[in-house]
């Protein structure tokens, strides 16, 4: 995943292994992961750290 030009270039790697399928709330789980990633990016930008 690449964030807008001029900002951080981020490569998202997913290695979940063998997980059971989730039959409910997939949209909520996706939103939770997106929120975690977004907050992590915000913290890195504010602290001046590089990925």
N, C-alpha and C positions, 0 to 999 in steps of 0.2 A: 504494500500500500504506500503510495507516495502522497504526502501532504503538499498543498499548493507550492508552486515554484517560489523560491526565495525563503521558504521555511524549511523545517526539518524534513529530510528524506528518511522515511521509516520503512523497514522491511519487516513484515509481520509473518512469523513462522509458526505454523500450527503442528504440533506433534502430540496428539492426545492419546495415542495407543488404542487399545480395544476398550471402548466404552459402550455401555448399554444404550439403546435408542431411547429417546425421550419422546413420549407421546403427547405431552401437554406442555404448554407455556414456552414453546420454543422461541416465540417472539420476545418474551420477557428475558429469557436467558441471553439471547443475542443482544438485547438492549443493555443488559448488565455488563457483558464483555465490552461493548462499545464504550460505556461509561468509564470502565476501569482504564481502558486504553486512552481515552480522551483526557482523563484526569492525570494520568501518568505523563502525557505529553505536556500538559499545562505546567506541571511541577518542574519538569526538565527545562522548559523554556524560561520559567521564572528564576530558577536557580543558576541558569547559565551553563549547565552541564551539557556535555555532548553525548549522543547515543553511541 
